Amino acid sequence: MTNLQSHYSDPRAFPPFGLSDHVTLLVSPRIRRKSTKSEKYIFKRDTRPSRKAELGWYLGSPEWSLLLMPANTCDQLESVFRGAITTGLDILMSFKSVRINTKDTPWRMPELKTVIMKRQRAFHHQGADSIQFKFYRNAVNRTRKRCKAQFYESKVQCPKCDDPKRR
C-alpha cells in the first residue's frame, strides 16, 4: 500500500462491511513524538567590524622583532606567534554562546531576526501606517532577499554545477 511503512502502524483487518465480500482494512499513522528541544547553543566569536579593527590594532602595535627574539627554532617562533594571536582573539573577539532555533529555515540569519524584531516593535508602538514601520518592513524584505540569495549561492548553486554522472 505504501513505501512509508515506518510512518504507519500495521494494518488491521475487519470483517466485510454490509453485504460486501471484501475485508475492511484500517491503516492509521503512528504517533510522532514532538521534539523537546527546538533550540541549541553554539559558540561564536564576536566578528563585528569594530572588533576586527581592534584586533588589527592589537596585532600591529607590538614590536614583533623584540617579541620573537628569544625564539631559536621555527617551532618556537611559531608557538610565540600563535600565542600572541590566540591571546588577542580570546581577549578582543572572545567566544560567546549564541542560541539558535533548530526549526528556523536554513537561510534565516541573526541579522534578519534583528530587523524583524525592530519591525514588530514599530508596528506595536506606532502602527501599520507609520513611517518607521514601513521603513523596517522594506528593510526586512531587502534583508530576507539578500539572505536567501547568499544561502542559494553557498549551498544550492554549487551542487547544481556538479555533474552527477561523474560521481
Backbone torsions as a table, in degrees:
resi	resn	phi	psi	omega
1	MET	NA	-34.0	-177.9
2	THR	-152.9	157.2	174.0
3	ASN	-100.3	11.2	177.7
4	LEU	-110.4	45.1	-175.0
5	GLN	-61.7	-22.0	179.5
6	SER	-70.7	-18.1	-179.1
7	HIS	-92.9	-4.9	-177.1
8	TYR	-126.3	148.7	174.9
9	SER	-76.6	166.7	-179.9
10	ASP	-62.0	139.5	179.8
11	PRO	-67.4	145.3	178.0
12	ARG	-112.4	137.2	-178.7
13	ALA	-98.3	138.1	177.3
14	PHE	-123.6	161.2	179.7
15	PRO	-62.6	162.2	-179.5
16	PRO	-56.2	149.5	-178.3
17	PHE	-94.8	124.5	179.1
18	GLY	64.5	-131.7	-178.0
19	LEU	-93.6	5.4	-177.5
20	SER	-70.1	152.3	175.1
21	ASP	-101.4	6.7	179.3
22	HIS	-94.3	139.8	177.4
23	VAL	-75.1	141.9	177.8
24	THR	-90.6	132.3	178.4
25	LEU	-111.6	141.5	175.4
26	LEU	-119.4	120.3	177.7
27	VAL	-119.2	126.1	-178.8
28	SER	-126.4	147.3	179.8
29	PRO	-71.6	150.1	176.1
30	ARG	-72.6	150.7	178.6
31	ILE	-79.1	124.4	179.3
32	ARG	-89.9	139.4	173.9
33	ARG	-84.7	132.0	177.5
34	LYS	-72.9	141.3	177.6
35	SER	-68.7	136.6	-176.4
36	THR	-81.6	-29.8	-177.2
37	LYS	-112.7	118.8	174.4
38	SER	-107.3	2.8	-179.9
39	GLU	-123.7	147.4	170.2
40	LYS	-141.4	161.5	-177.2
41	TYR	-114.1	136.1	174.9
42	ILE	-124.5	159.0	177.4
43	PHE	-103.4	132.3	-173.4
44	LYS	-141.4	143.6	176.4
45	ARG	-80.0	150.9	176.6
46	ASP	-79.3	106.2	-173.7
47	THR	-111.5	31.7	176.4
48	ARG	-64.8	153.5	-179.5
49	PRO	-56.5	-35.0	179.5
50	SER	-65.0	-37.5	178.4
51	ARG	-69.4	-37.5	177.3
52	LYS	-64.7	-38.7	178.3
53	ALA	-65.5	-41.1	177.7
54	GLU	-62.9	-39.9	178.6
55	LEU	-65.3	-39.5	177.0
56	GLY	-62.3	-41.1	177.8
57	TRP	-65.0	-42.0	-179.7
58	TYR	-61.5	-44.4	-177.9
59	LEU	-75.0	-23.0	179.4
60	GLY	-89.5	-14.5	-174.1
61	SER	-82.4	-35.9	-175.8
62	PRO	-74.5	157.8	173.9
63	GLU	-85.6	97.7	-172.4
64	TRP	-63.1	-32.6	-179.2
65	SER	-64.7	-38.1	177.1
66	LEU	-71.7	-35.6	-178.3
67	LEU	-69.3	-36.8	-176.7
68	LEU	-94.1	-2.9	-176.1
69	MET	-60.8	-43.0	-177.0
70	PRO	-66.9	-16.6	-178.3
71	ALA	-75.8	135.1	-178.1
72	ASN	-103.3	-32.6	-176.2
73	THR	-114.0	169.3	178.6
74	CYS	-64.2	-37.2	179.6
75	ASP	-64.3	-40.0	177.9
76	GLN	-67.0	-41.4	177.0
77	LEU	-59.9	-44.1	-179.5
78	GLU	-65.2	-41.0	-178.5
79	SER	-68.8	-38.4	176.7
80	VAL	-65.2	-45.3	179.9
81	PHE	-63.1	-46.1	178.9
82	ARG	-62.8	-39.3	178.5
83	GLY	-63.0	-41.1	179.2
84	ALA	-64.6	-43.6	-179.9
85	ILE	-67.3	-44.1	180.0
86	THR	-62.3	-41.1	178.0
87	THR	-61.8	-45.5	178.5
88	GLY	-62.1	-43.2	178.6
89	LEU	-63.4	-44.0	-177.9
90	ASP	-67.0	-32.4	-179.4
91	ILE	-82.8	-49.0	-172.0
92	LEU	-89.8	-34.1	-178.0
93	MET	-124.6	57.2	-173.9
94	SER	-66.5	159.2	176.3
95	PHE	-73.1	142.3	172.8
96	LYS	-134.7	151.2	-179.4
97	SER	-80.3	127.8	-178.5
98	VAL	-120.7	129.3	178.7
99	ARG	-87.6	129.4	175.4
100	ILE	-124.4	149.4	179.1
101	ASN	-95.2	123.9	-176.7
102	THR	-73.3	-14.8	-179.6
103	LYS	-91.0	-3.1	177.7
104	ASP	-68.7	154.5	174.1
105	THR	-65.6	150.7	-173.7
106	PRO	-66.5	-20.1	-178.7
107	TRP	-91.3	-5.1	-178.6
108	ARG	-75.9	121.1	-176.0
109	MET	-111.9	160.9	-179.8
110	PRO	-57.5	-33.7	178.6
111	GLU	-60.2	-42.1	179.0
112	LEU	-67.1	-41.3	179.1
113	LYS	-62.1	-38.8	179.4
114	THR	-63.3	-44.6	-179.6
115	VAL	-67.2	-36.3	177.5
116	ILE	-63.6	-42.6	178.7
117	MET	-62.6	-40.2	178.4
118	LYS	-64.9	-40.0	177.9
119	ARG	-62.5	-43.9	-179.6
120	GLN	-64.9	-39.9	178.8
121	ARG	-63.7	-42.2	177.9
122	ALA	-65.0	-38.3	178.9
123	PHE	-63.2	-44.7	-176.9
124	HIS	-73.4	-32.4	-177.1
125	HIS	-89.7	-41.1	-175.8
126	GLN	-106.3	-22.3	-179.9
127	GLY	100.4	170.5	-174.1
128	ALA	-74.2	-18.2	-178.4
129	ASP	-95.4	1.8	-176.2
130	SER	-76.9	154.4	179.3
131	ILE	-66.1	-38.2	-178.2
132	GLN	-64.9	-42.6	178.4
133	PHE	-62.5	-44.3	-178.6
134	LYS	-64.5	-36.4	177.2
135	PHE	-61.2	-49.7	-178.5
136	TYR	-71.1	-30.7	175.3
137	ARG	-60.7	-45.9	178.7
138	ASN	-67.0	-37.6	178.6
139	ALA	-64.5	-38.5	177.9
140	VAL	-62.8	-44.4	-179.2
141	ASN	-63.7	-42.7	178.9
142	ARG	-64.8	-45.1	-178.5
143	THR	-65.5	-41.1	179.1
144	ARG	-60.7	-45.5	179.9
145	LYS	-63.8	-39.7	179.7
146	ARG	-66.8	-41.9	179.3
147	CYS	-63.8	-42.2	178.5
148	LYS	-63.9	-41.6	-179.8
149	ALA	-64.7	-42.6	178.8
150	GLN	-63.6	-41.6	178.9
151	PHE	-64.0	-43.2	-179.8
152	TYR	-60.7	-44.9	-179.2
153	GLU	-63.8	-40.0	-173.8
154	SER	-84.2	-30.8	-172.6
155	LYS	-113.7	-32.8	-171.6
156	VAL	-102.0	-44.4	-172.1
157	GLN	-66.2	-41.4	-178.2
158	CYS	-62.7	-46.5	176.8
159	PRO	-61.7	-26.2	177.4
160	LYS	-66.2	-31.1	-178.8
161	CYS	-72.2	-26.5	-179.3
162	ASP	-67.1	144.1	178.3
163	ASP	-93.9	111.9	-176.9
164	PRO	-64.5	-21.8	179.9
165	LYS	-68.1	-28.2	-175.7
166	ARG	-82.5	-8.4	-177.9
167	ARG	-77.4	NA	NA
